[in-house]
Amino acid sequence: MEYHCIRFNKWWNYPVKKCILCDGDVVEVLDMKYKIIGYTEVFVPSENHEEVPYFQYLLESEEGNRKIIKSYDDHSIGDSIDPDLELI
């Protein structure tokens, strides 16, 4: 789920009620489809990420917004996914 200020075209990945730039209302965008444009497979455990291997995917939406998610599922570049279903 994404949150969007139409006036400043600002996006958030977490719930916000007001835009930090204009104090205007933020619209909740539910159906965002993303395409995988890059990924890294991680083999070295770190704090709060002890279970390996896992993937870090770089995603891009139809509007050109990008985000990074962590997933244990193996996908290929060009696959379309819903990041809300993938989040760990």
N, C-alpha and C positions, 0 to 999 in steps of 0.2 A: 504494500500500500504506500502510495506517495502523497505528499501534500504540496500544493502549488499556489503561489501568489501570482495571479494573472497580471497585475499591474507591473511588477518588476521581473516577472518570469523567473522567480526563485523557487527551487525545489528542495524539499526535505524528505528524508527517509524515516522520520519519526514524527509522532503526532504533535502538531502545533496548532494553536487556535488563531493567532494573529501573526502577521508578517512583521519581522524585526525591522524592516526598512520603512514601511509605510503605515504600520499598525492596522492594515486592512485585513479583511477576512481571508482565510486560506481555504482552498477547495480541496476536498479529498478525492483523489483519483484512484479508482478501484482496479480497473482492468488494464494493467500495464504489461505489455509483452516486450520482452527483451531478447536480443540476439547475442550469442556469445561471440565476442570479437578477439578474445585472448584468454589464456589461462596458464597457471603454473601448478604443477603437482609438488606438494610439500612432503618431504620424507623425514625432516628433522623435527622432533617434538619441541614445544616451548610451553611456557606457563600458560595455562588455560587452553592449550591446544595439544594435549598429550597424545591423543589418538591419531596415528599417522598410518598410511598416507591419506591426505585429503587434497582437495583442489581449491584454488582461489581463481574464480572466474571474473573476467572483466566483461561487463554487459553493457549494451547500448540499446536504448529504447527507440521507438519510431520517431520520437521528437529530437533525438540526438543526445539525450541525457545518459550519463554513464554512472555505473555503480559497480562495486566489487562485493562478491558474496563468497562465503565458504560453503563447500558441499563435499559430501563423500561419494556422490554419484558421478560417474564418468560420462562426460559429454564431449562433443566435437565442436570445433569452431564453425559457426554458421547455424547451430541448433537454436531454435526458439524455445525459451523457457519462461515460466512464471516464477520470479525470484521469491515470492511469498511462500510458495510450496517447497522451495529448496532450502530455505534458511534453517540453520542448525541452532 
